[in-house]
């Protein structure tokens, strides 16, 4: 995890392909999120409607990395 990344919770609303999703954050902003490497390695699948944790770079607030999918 990057030390200055912003961690937020959100909900997946649209899947573009197997690794890119539109995520509606808890502050009602929509960002484009991609699946982190560990989630790819362990074959964790994400579908629209899943609640996820996202890390966002403070330099580009329109993109993020999905790091956790809640059960």
HTML snippet that shows the backbone in 3Dmol.js (N, CA, C, O; Angstrom):
<script src="https://3Dmol.org/build/3Dmol-min.js"></script>
<div id="view" style="width:600px;height:400px;position:relative"></div>
<script>
const pdb = `
ATOM      1  N   UNK A   1       0.849  -1.178   0.000  1.00  0.00           N
ATOM      2  CA  UNK A   1       0.000   0.000   0.000  1.00  0.00           C
ATOM      3  C   UNK A   1       0.893   1.240   0.000  1.00  0.00           C
ATOM      4  O   UNK A   1       1.872   1.319   0.742  1.00  0.00           O
ATOM      5  N   UNK A   2       0.544   2.181  -0.827  1.00  0.00           N
ATOM      6  CA  UNK A   2       1.276   3.435  -0.874  1.00  0.00           C
ATOM      7  C   UNK A   2       1.016   4.217   0.411  1.00  0.00           C
ATOM      8  O   UNK A   2      -0.095   4.200   0.942  1.00  0.00           O
ATOM      9  N   UNK A   3       2.045   4.901   0.906  1.00  0.00           N
ATOM     10  CA  UNK A   3       1.880   5.546   2.204  1.00  0.00           C
ATOM     11  C   UNK A   3       0.975   6.771   2.166  1.00  0.00           C
ATOM     12  O   UNK A   3       0.391   7.129   3.188  1.00  0.00           O
ATOM     13  N   UNK A   4       0.845   7.423   1.007  1.00  0.00           N
ATOM     14  CA  UNK A   4      -0.038   8.587   0.945  1.00  0.00           C
ATOM     15  C   UNK A   4      -1.316   8.325   0.157  1.00  0.00           C
ATOM     16  O   UNK A   4      -1.975   9.270  -0.276  1.00  0.00           O
ATOM     17  N   UNK A   5      -1.675   7.062  -0.036  1.00  0.00           N
ATOM     18  CA  UNK A   5      -2.913   6.740  -0.735  1.00  0.00           C
ATOM     19  C   UNK A   5      -4.118   7.029   0.162  1.00  0.00           C
ATOM     20  O   UNK A   5      -4.047   6.890   1.383  1.00  0.00           O
ATOM     21  N   UNK A   6      -5.212   7.430  -0.461  1.00  0.00           N
ATOM     22  CA  UNK A   6      -6.455   7.698   0.262  1.00  0.00           C
ATOM     23  C   UNK A   6      -7.297   6.424   0.183  1.00  0.00           C
ATOM     24  O   UNK A   6      -7.598   5.947  -0.911  1.00  0.00           O
ATOM     25  N   UNK A   7      -7.676   5.874   1.331  1.00  0.00           N
ATOM     26  CA  UNK A   7      -8.454   4.637   1.354  1.00  0.00           C
ATOM     27  C   UNK A   7      -9.920   4.973   1.604  1.00  0.00           C
ATOM     28  O   UNK A   7     -10.253   5.652   2.575  1.00  0.00           O
ATOM     29  N   UNK A   8     -10.801   4.487   0.713  1.00  0.00           N
ATOM     30  CA  UNK A   8     -12.232   4.747   0.833  1.00  0.00           C
ATOM     31  C   UNK A   8     -13.013   3.473   0.532  1.00  0.00           C
ATOM     32  O   UNK A   8     -12.500   2.548  -0.099  1.00  0.00           O
ATOM     33  N   UNK A   9     -14.243   3.440   0.987  1.00  0.00           N
ATOM     34  CA  UNK A   9     -15.142   2.328   0.686  1.00  0.00           C
ATOM     35  C   UNK A   9     -16.076   2.744  -0.439  1.00  0.00           C
ATOM     36  O   UNK A   9     -16.363   3.928  -0.610  1.00  0.00           O
ATOM     37  N   UNK A  10     -16.549   1.769  -1.203  1.00  0.00           N
ATOM     38  CA  UNK A  10     -17.449   2.076  -2.298  1.00  0.00           C
ATOM     39  C   UNK A  10     -18.198   0.842  -2.753  1.00  0.00           C
ATOM     40  O   UNK A  10     -18.069  -0.234  -2.169  1.00  0.00           O
ATOM     41  N   UNK A  11     -18.985   1.014  -3.808  1.00  0.00           N
ATOM     42  CA  UNK A  11     -19.790  -0.061  -4.362  1.00  0.00           C
ATOM     43  C   UNK A  11     -19.572  -0.102  -5.870  1.00  0.00           C
ATOM     44  O   UNK A  11     -19.628   0.930  -6.539  1.00  0.00           O
ATOM     45  N   UNK A  12     -19.324  -1.290  -6.400  1.00  0.00           N
ATOM     46  CA  UNK A  12     -19.110  -1.451  -7.833  1.00  0.00           C
ATOM     47  C   UNK A  12     -20.447  -1.283  -8.548  1.00  0.00           C
ATOM     48  O   UNK A  12     -21.424  -1.950  -8.209  1.00  0.00           O
ATOM     49  N   UNK A  13     -20.491  -0.382  -9.548  1.00  0.00           N
ATOM     50  CA  UNK A  13     -21.749  -0.146 -10.253  1.00  0.00           C
ATOM     51  C   UNK A  13     -21.715  -0.595 -11.701  1.00  0.00           C
ATOM     52  O   UNK A  13     -22.766  -0.804 -12.307  1.00  0.00           O
ATOM     53  N   UNK A  14     -20.501  -0.749 -12.278  1.00  0.00           N
ATOM     54  CA  UNK A  14     -20.416  -1.160 -13.680  1.00  0.00           C
ATOM     55  C   UNK A  14     -19.079  -1.848 -13.927  1.00  0.00           C
ATOM     56  O   UNK A  14     -18.043  -1.383 -13.452  1.00  0.00           O
ATOM     57  N   UNK A  15     -19.098  -2.958 -14.670  1.00  0.00           N
ATOM     58  CA  UNK A  15     -17.877  -3.674 -15.028  1.00  0.00           C
ATOM     59  C   UNK A  15     -17.546  -3.386 -16.482  1.00  0.00           C
ATOM     60  O   UNK A  15     -18.378  -3.603 -17.363  1.00  0.00           O
ATOM     61  N   UNK A  16     -16.330  -2.897 -16.743  1.00  0.00           N
ATOM     62  CA  UNK A  16     -15.898  -2.642 -18.115  1.00  0.00           C
ATOM     63  C   UNK A  16     -15.276  -3.888 -18.718  1.00  0.00           C
ATOM     64  O   UNK A  16     -15.572  -4.238 -19.861  1.00  0.00           O
ATOM     65  N   UNK A  17     -14.422  -4.558 -17.968  1.00  0.00           N
ATOM     66  CA  UNK A  17     -13.864  -5.848 -18.343  1.00  0.00           C
ATOM     67  C   UNK A  17     -13.526  -6.584 -17.057  1.00  0.00           C
ATOM     68  O   UNK A  17     -14.014  -6.206 -15.992  1.00  0.00           O
ATOM     69  N   UNK A  18     -12.710  -7.616 -17.126  1.00  0.00           N
ATOM     70  CA  UNK A  18     -12.445  -8.436 -15.940  1.00  0.00           C
ATOM     71  C   UNK A  18     -11.656  -7.716 -14.866  1.00  0.00           C
ATOM     72  O   UNK A  18     -11.634  -8.159 -13.717  1.00  0.00           O
ATOM     73  N   UNK A  19     -11.005  -6.610 -15.217  1.00  0.00           N
ATOM     74  CA  UNK A  19     -10.172  -5.957 -14.207  1.00  0.00           C
ATOM     75  C   UNK A  19     -10.424  -4.460 -14.047  1.00  0.00           C
ATOM     76  O   UNK A  19      -9.719  -3.815 -13.270  1.00  0.00           O
ATOM     77  N   UNK A  20     -11.401  -3.877 -14.751  1.00  0.00           N
ATOM     78  CA  UNK A  20     -11.699  -2.451 -14.607  1.00  0.00           C
ATOM     79  C   UNK A  20     -13.182  -2.260 -14.313  1.00  0.00           C
ATOM     80  O   UNK A  20     -14.045  -2.860 -14.953  1.00  0.00           O
ATOM     81  N   UNK A  21     -13.454  -1.401 -13.322  1.00  0.00           N
ATOM     82  CA  UNK A  21     -14.815  -1.208 -12.843  1.00  0.00           C
ATOM     83  C   UNK A  21     -15.068   0.257 -12.536  1.00  0.00           C
ATOM     84  O   UNK A  21     -14.137   1.005 -12.237  1.00  0.00           O
ATOM     85  N   UNK A  22     -16.337   0.667 -12.610  1.00  0.00           N
ATOM     86  CA  UNK A  22     -16.754   1.961 -12.096  1.00  0.00           C
ATOM     87  C   UNK A  22     -17.198   1.738 -10.658  1.00  0.00           C
ATOM     88  O   UNK A  22     -18.002   0.849 -10.377  1.00  0.00           O
ATOM     89  N   UNK A  23     -16.668   2.556  -9.744  1.00  0.00           N
ATOM     90  CA  UNK A  23     -16.949   2.407  -8.313  1.00  0.00           C
ATOM     91  C   UNK A  23     -17.573   3.695  -7.804  1.00  0.00           C
ATOM     92  O   UNK A  23     -17.014   4.778  -7.976  1.00  0.00           O
ATOM     93  N   UNK A  24     -18.747   3.569  -7.170  1.00  0.00           N
ATOM     94  CA  UNK A  24     -19.413   4.703  -6.529  1.00  0.00           C
ATOM     95  C   UNK A  24     -18.911   4.767  -5.091  1.00  0.00           C
ATOM     96  O   UNK A  24     -19.175   3.862  -4.299  1.00  0.00           O
ATOM     97  N   UNK A  25     -18.191   5.831  -4.753  1.00  0.00           N
ATOM     98  CA  UNK A  25     -17.609   5.961  -3.420  1.00  0.00           C
ATOM     99  C   UNK A  25     -18.650   6.421  -2.414  1.00  0.00           C
ATOM    100  O   UNK A  25     -19.754   6.818  -2.785  1.00  0.00           O
ATOM    101  N   UNK A  26     -18.290   6.366  -1.139  1.00  0.00           N
ATOM    102  CA  UNK A  26     -19.216   6.746  -0.064  1.00  0.00           C
ATOM    103  C   UNK A  26     -19.520   8.236  -0.064  1.00  0.00           C
ATOM    104  O   UNK A  26     -20.477   8.660   0.583  1.00  0.00           O
ATOM    105  N   UNK A  27     -18.726   9.051  -0.777  1.00  0.00           N
ATOM    106  CA  UNK A  27     -19.009  10.486  -0.875  1.00  0.00           C
ATOM    107  C   UNK A  27     -19.702  10.841  -2.195  1.00  0.00           C
ATOM    108  O   UNK A  27     -19.698  12.003  -2.601  1.00  0.00           O
ATOM    109  N   UNK A  28     -20.297   9.843  -2.867  1.00  0.00           N
ATOM    110  CA  UNK A  28     -21.091   9.974  -4.091  1.00  0.00           C
ATOM    111  C   UNK A  28     -20.285  10.414  -5.311  1.00  0.00           C
ATOM    112  O   UNK A  28     -20.852  10.984  -6.243  1.00  0.00           O
ATOM    113  N   UNK A  29     -18.988  10.165  -5.327  1.00  0.00           N
ATOM    114  CA  UNK A  29     -18.171  10.370  -6.519  1.00  0.00           C
ATOM    115  C   UNK A  29     -17.954   9.023  -7.195  1.00  0.00           C
ATOM    116  O   UNK A  29     -17.863   7.997  -6.520  1.00  0.00           O
ATOM    117  N   UNK A  30     -17.871   9.019  -8.510  1.00  0.00           N
ATOM    118  CA  UNK A  30     -17.624   7.798  -9.259  1.00  0.00           C
ATOM    119  C   UNK A  30     -16.214   7.829  -9.815  1.00  0.00           C
ATOM    120  O   UNK A  30     -15.801   8.811 -10.432  1.00  0.00           O
ATOM    121  N   UNK A  31     -15.471   6.742  -9.593  1.00  0.00           N
ATOM    122  CA  UNK A  31     -14.110   6.641 -10.107  1.00  0.00           C
ATOM    123  C   UNK A  31     -13.967   5.352 -10.908  1.00  0.00           C
ATOM    124  O   UNK A  31     -14.815   4.463 -10.838  1.00  0.00           O
ATOM    125  N   UNK A  32     -12.882   5.266 -11.669  1.00  0.00           N
ATOM    126  CA  UNK A  32     -12.538   4.041 -12.389  1.00  0.00           C
ATOM    127  C   UNK A  32     -11.542   3.286 -11.526  1.00  0.00           C
ATOM    128  O   UNK A  32     -10.504   3.833 -11.152  1.00  0.00           O
ATOM    129  N   UNK A  33     -11.847   2.035 -11.207  1.00  0.00           N
ATOM    130  CA  UNK A  33     -10.970   1.253 -10.353  1.00  0.00           C
ATOM    131  C   UNK A  33     -10.473   0.007 -11.055  1.00  0.00           C
ATOM    132  O   UNK A  33     -11.223  -0.627 -11.798  1.00  0.00           O
ATOM    133  N   UNK A  34      -9.219  -0.351 -10.830  1.00  0.00           N
ATOM    134  CA  UNK A  34      -8.692  -1.596 -11.363  1.00  0.00           C
ATOM    135  C   UNK A  34      -8.327  -2.520 -10.202  1.00  0.00           C
ATOM    136  O   UNK A  34      -8.069  -2.067  -9.086  1.00  0.00           O
ATOM    137  N   UNK A  35      -8.311  -3.807 -10.483  1.00  0.00           N
ATOM    138  CA  UNK A  35      -8.082  -4.819  -9.458  1.00  0.00           C
ATOM    139  C   UNK A  35      -6.595  -4.858  -9.122  1.00  0.00           C
ATOM    140  O   UNK A  35      -5.749  -4.806 -10.016  1.00  0.00           O
ATOM    141  N   UNK A  36      -6.280  -4.948  -7.830  1.00  0.00           N
ATOM    142  CA  UNK A  36      -4.881  -4.988  -7.400  1.00  0.00           C
ATOM    143  C   UNK A  36      -4.260  -6.343  -7.756  1.00  0.00           C
ATOM    144  O   UNK A  36      -4.962  -7.306  -8.062  1.00  0.00           O
ATOM    145  N   UNK A  37      -2.944  -6.386  -7.707  1.00  0.00           N
ATOM    146  CA  UNK A  37      -2.207  -7.590  -8.082  1.00  0.00           C
ATOM    147  C   UNK A  37      -2.501  -8.792  -7.209  1.00  0.00           C
ATOM    148  O   UNK A  37      -2.609  -9.908  -7.717  1.00  0.00           O
ATOM    149  N   UNK A  38      -2.633  -8.589  -5.895  1.00  0.00           N
ATOM    150  CA  UNK A  38      -2.923  -9.713  -4.995  1.00  0.00           C
ATOM    151  C   UNK A  38      -4.300 -10.307  -5.267  1.00  0.00           C
ATOM    152  O   UNK A  38      -4.489 -11.517  -5.136  1.00  0.00           O
ATOM    153  N   UNK A  39      -5.262  -9.470  -5.646  1.00  0.00           N
ATOM    154  CA  UNK A  39      -6.599  -9.975  -5.943  1.00  0.00           C
ATOM    155  C   UNK A  39      -6.580 -10.779  -7.247  1.00  0.00           C
ATOM    156  O   UNK A  39      -7.293 -11.775  -7.366  1.00  0.00           O
ATOM    157  N   UNK A  40      -5.771 -10.354  -8.225  1.00  0.00           N
ATOM    158  CA  UNK A  40      -5.610 -11.127  -9.460  1.00  0.00           C
ATOM    159  C   UNK A  40      -4.932 -12.455  -9.177  1.00  0.00           C
ATOM    160  O   UNK A  40      -5.325 -13.492  -9.710  1.00  0.00           O
ATOM    161  N   UNK A  41      -3.905 -12.415  -8.331  1.00  0.00           N
ATOM    162  CA  UNK A  41      -3.131 -13.611  -8.006  1.00  0.00           C
ATOM    163  C   UNK A  41      -4.001 -14.681  -7.361  1.00  0.00           C
ATOM    164  O   UNK A  41      -3.833 -15.869  -7.638  1.00  0.00           O
ATOM    165  N   UNK A  42      -4.927 -14.272  -6.506  1.00  0.00           N
ATOM    166  CA  UNK A  42      -5.786 -15.225  -5.793  1.00  0.00           C
ATOM    167  C   UNK A  42      -7.141 -15.420  -6.468  1.00  0.00           C
ATOM    168  O   UNK A  42      -8.041 -16.023  -5.883  1.00  0.00           O
ATOM    169  N   UNK A  43      -7.296 -14.911  -7.704  1.00  0.00           N
ATOM    170  CA  UNK A  43      -8.496 -15.103  -8.531  1.00  0.00           C
ATOM    171  C   UNK A  43      -9.777 -14.679  -7.809  1.00  0.00           C
ATOM    172  O   UNK A  43     -10.769 -15.407  -7.827  1.00  0.00           O
ATOM    173  N   UNK A  44      -9.759 -13.506  -7.176  1.00  0.00           N
ATOM    174  CA  UNK A  44     -10.941 -12.973  -6.504  1.00  0.00           C
ATOM    175  C   UNK A  44     -11.782 -12.240  -7.545  1.00  0.00           C
ATOM    176  O   UNK A  44     -11.317 -11.277  -8.156  1.00  0.00           O
ATOM    177  N   UNK A  45     -12.999 -12.686  -7.745  1.00  0.00           N
ATOM    178  CA  UNK A  45     -13.887 -12.123  -8.755  1.00  0.00           C
ATOM    179  C   UNK A  45     -14.720 -10.999  -8.158  1.00  0.00           C
ATOM    180  O   UNK A  45     -15.103 -11.045  -6.989  1.00  0.00           O
ATOM    181  N   UNK A  46     -14.993  -9.996  -8.970  1.00  0.00           N
ATOM    182  CA  UNK A  46     -15.805  -8.853  -8.557  1.00  0.00           C
ATOM    183  C   UNK A  46     -16.932  -8.693  -9.562  1.00  0.00           C
ATOM    184  O   UNK A  46     -16.712  -8.767 -10.771  1.00  0.00           O
ATOM    185  N   UNK A  47     -18.142  -8.474  -9.056  1.00  0.00           N
ATOM    186  CA  UNK A  47     -19.299  -8.240  -9.922  1.00  0.00           C
ATOM    187  C   UNK A  47     -19.981  -6.955  -9.465  1.00  0.00           C
ATOM    188  O   UNK A  47     -19.791  -6.526  -8.327  1.00  0.00           O
ATOM    189  N   UNK A  48     -20.776  -6.336 -10.344  1.00  0.00           N
ATOM    190  CA  UNK A  48     -21.506  -5.127  -9.931  1.00  0.00           C
ATOM    191  C   UNK A  48     -22.389  -5.415  -8.721  1.00  0.00           C
ATOM    192  O   UNK A  48     -23.079  -6.433  -8.670  1.00  0.00           O
ATOM    193  N   UNK A  49     -22.355  -4.510  -7.755  1.00  0.00           N
ATOM    194  CA  UNK A  49     -23.102  -4.674  -6.512  1.00  0.00           C
ATOM    195  C   UNK A  49     -22.211  -5.017  -5.332  1.00  0.00           C
ATOM    196  O   UNK A  49     -22.639  -4.893  -4.185  1.00  0.00           O
ATOM    197  N   UNK A  50     -20.983  -5.445  -5.586  1.00  0.00           N
ATOM    198  CA  UNK A  50     -20.055  -5.776  -4.495  1.00  0.00           C
ATOM    199  C   UNK A  50     -19.580  -4.513  -3.792  1.00  0.00           C
ATOM    200  O   UNK A  50     -19.382  -3.474  -4.420  1.00  0.00           O
ATOM    201  N   UNK A  51     -19.402  -4.619  -2.482  1.00  0.00           N
ATOM    202  CA  UNK A  51     -18.813  -3.530  -1.707  1.00  0.00           C
ATOM    203  C   UNK A  51     -17.309  -3.769  -1.652  1.00  0.00           C
ATOM    204  O   UNK A  51     -16.857  -4.876  -1.359  1.00  0.00           O
ATOM    205  N   UNK A  52     -16.535  -2.715  -1.938  1.00  0.00           N
ATOM    206  CA  UNK A  52     -15.085  -2.844  -2.049  1.00  0.00           C
ATOM    207  C   UNK A  52     -14.382  -1.698  -1.314  1.00  0.00           C
ATOM    208  O   UNK A  52     -14.979  -0.656  -1.043  1.00  0.00           O
ATOM    209  N   UNK A  53     -13.101  -1.914  -0.998  1.00  0.00           N
ATOM    210  CA  UNK A  53     -12.228  -0.860  -0.496  1.00  0.00           C
ATOM    211  C   UNK A  53     -11.318  -0.444  -1.639  1.00  0.00           C
ATOM    212  O   UNK A  53     -10.796  -1.288  -2.367  1.00  0.00           O
ATOM    213  N   UNK A  54     -11.132   0.859  -1.792  1.00  0.00           N
ATOM    214  CA  UNK A  54     -10.362   1.408  -2.899  1.00  0.00           C
ATOM    215  C   UNK A  54      -9.272   2.316  -2.350  1.00  0.00           C
ATOM    216  O   UNK A  54      -9.509   3.089  -1.422  1.00  0.00           O
ATOM    217  N   UNK A  55      -8.070   2.220  -2.930  1.00  0.00           N
ATOM    218  CA  UNK A  55      -6.990   3.159  -2.629  1.00  0.00           C
ATOM    219  C   UNK A  55      -6.889   4.134  -3.788  1.00  0.00           C
ATOM    220  O   UNK A  55      -6.780   3.722  -4.942  1.00  0.00           O
ATOM    221  N   UNK A  56      -6.924   5.425  -3.486  1.00  0.00           N
ATOM    222  CA  UNK A  56      -6.895   6.465  -4.511  1.00  0.00           C
ATOM    223  C   UNK A  56      -5.624   7.283  -4.337  1.00  0.00           C
ATOM    224  O   UNK A  56      -5.255   7.640  -3.218  1.00  0.00           O
ATOM    225  N   UNK A  57      -4.962   7.576  -5.441  1.00  0.00           N
ATOM    226  CA  UNK A  57      -3.774   8.412  -5.402  1.00  0.00           C
ATOM    227  C   UNK A  57      -4.198   9.861  -5.184  1.00  0.00           C
ATOM    228  O   UNK A  57      -5.173  10.311  -5.785  1.00  0.00           O
ATOM    229  N   UNK A  58      -3.483  10.597  -4.335  1.00  0.00           N
ATOM    230  CA  UNK A  58      -3.839  12.014  -4.141  1.00  0.00           C
ATOM    231  C   UNK A  58      -3.533  12.859  -5.378  1.00  0.00           C
ATOM    232  O   UNK A  58      -3.983  14.003  -5.457  1.00  0.00           O
ATOM    233  N   UNK A  59      -2.783  12.330  -6.341  1.00  0.00           N
ATOM    234  CA  UNK A  59      -2.428  13.078  -7.539  1.00  0.00           C
ATOM    235  C   UNK A  59      -3.470  12.971  -8.640  1.00  0.00           C
ATOM    236  O   UNK A  59      -3.596  13.881  -9.459  1.00  0.00           O
ATOM    237  N   UNK A  60      -4.226  11.862  -8.675  1.00  0.00           N
ATOM    238  CA  UNK A  60      -5.282  11.674  -9.679  1.00  0.00           C
ATOM    239  C   UNK A  60      -6.487  11.064  -8.975  1.00  0.00           C
ATOM    240  O   UNK A  60      -6.518   9.858  -8.733  1.00  0.00           O
ATOM    241  N   UNK A  61      -7.463  11.876  -8.650  1.00  0.00           N
ATOM    242  CA  UNK A  61      -8.623  11.426  -7.871  1.00  0.00           C
ATOM    243  C   UNK A  61      -9.694  10.753  -8.708  1.00  0.00           C
ATOM    244  O   UNK A  61     -10.769  10.454  -8.189  1.00  0.00           O
ATOM    245  N   UNK A  62      -9.439  10.503  -9.986  1.00  0.00           N
ATOM    246  CA  UNK A  62     -10.441   9.857 -10.835  1.00  0.00           C
ATOM    247  C   UNK A  62     -10.159   8.370 -11.030  1.00  0.00           C
ATOM    248  O   UNK A  62     -10.968   7.668 -11.637  1.00  0.00           O
ATOM    249  N   UNK A  63      -9.027   7.877 -10.527  1.00  0.00           N
ATOM    250  CA  UNK A  63      -8.659   6.471 -10.682  1.00  0.00           C
ATOM    251  C   UNK A  63      -8.261   5.901  -9.333  1.00  0.00           C
ATOM    252  O   UNK A  63      -7.797   6.620  -8.448  1.00  0.00           O
ATOM    253  N   UNK A  64      -8.450   4.590  -9.192  1.00  0.00           N
ATOM    254  CA  UNK A  64      -8.065   3.951  -7.945  1.00  0.00           C
ATOM    255  C   UNK A  64      -7.776   2.481  -8.133  1.00  0.00           C
ATOM    256  O   UNK A  64      -7.957   1.929  -9.218  1.00  0.00           O
ATOM    257  N   UNK A  65      -7.325   1.853  -7.060  1.00  0.00           N
ATOM    258  CA  UNK A  65      -6.993   0.429  -7.060  1.00  0.00           C
ATOM    259  C   UNK A  65      -7.897  -0.272  -6.060  1.00  0.00           C
ATOM    260  O   UNK A  65      -7.946   0.110  -4.891  1.00  0.00           O
ATOM    261  N   UNK A  66      -8.609  -1.290  -6.507  1.00  0.00           N
ATOM    262  CA  UNK A  66      -9.495  -2.066  -5.632  1.00  0.00           C
ATOM    263  C   UNK A  66      -8.617  -3.051  -4.862  1.00  0.00           C
ATOM    264  O   UNK A  66      -7.956  -3.899  -5.463  1.00  0.00           O
ATOM    265  N   UNK A  67      -8.611  -2.939  -3.539  1.00  0.00           N
ATOM    266  CA  UNK A  67      -7.715  -3.757  -2.724  1.00  0.00           C
ATOM    267  C   UNK A  67      -8.435  -4.796  -1.876  1.00  0.00           C
ATOM    268  O   UNK A  67      -7.791  -5.710  -1.361  1.00  0.00           O
ATOM    269  N   UNK A  68      -9.757  -4.686  -1.713  1.00  0.00           N
ATOM    270  CA  UNK A  68     -10.481  -5.637  -0.868  1.00  0.00           C
ATOM    271  C   UNK A  68     -11.932  -5.695  -1.287  1.00  0.00           C
ATOM    272  O   UNK A  68     -12.542  -4.664  -1.568  1.00  0.00           O
ATOM    273  N   UNK A  69     -12.497  -6.907  -1.332  1.00  0.00           N
ATOM    274  CA  UNK A  69     -13.932  -7.093  -1.613  1.00  0.00           C
ATOM    275  C   UNK A  69     -14.572  -7.632  -0.348  1.00  0.00           C
ATOM    276  O   UNK A  69     -14.135  -8.651   0.186  1.00  0.00           O
ATOM    277  N   UNK A  70     -15.609  -6.951   0.136  1.00  0.00           N
ATOM    278  CA  UNK A  70     -16.316  -7.375   1.355  1.00  0.00           C
ATOM    279  C   UNK A  70     -17.258  -8.518   1.040  1.00  0.00           C
ATOM    280  O   UNK A  70     -17.779  -8.619  -0.071  1.00  0.00           O
ATOM    281  N   UNK A  71     -17.474  -9.373   2.017  1.00  0.00           N
ATOM    282  CA  UNK A  71     -18.369 -10.531   1.858  1.00  0.00           C
ATOM    283  C   UNK A  71     -19.812 -10.152   1.986  1.00  0.00           C
ATOM    284  O   UNK A  71     -20.687 -11.010   1.878  1.00  0.00           O
TER     285      UNK A  71
END
`;
const viewer = $3Dmol.createViewer("view");
viewer.addModel(pdb, "pdb");
viewer.setStyle({}, {cartoon: {color: "spectrum"}});
viewer.zoomTo();
viewer.render();
</script>
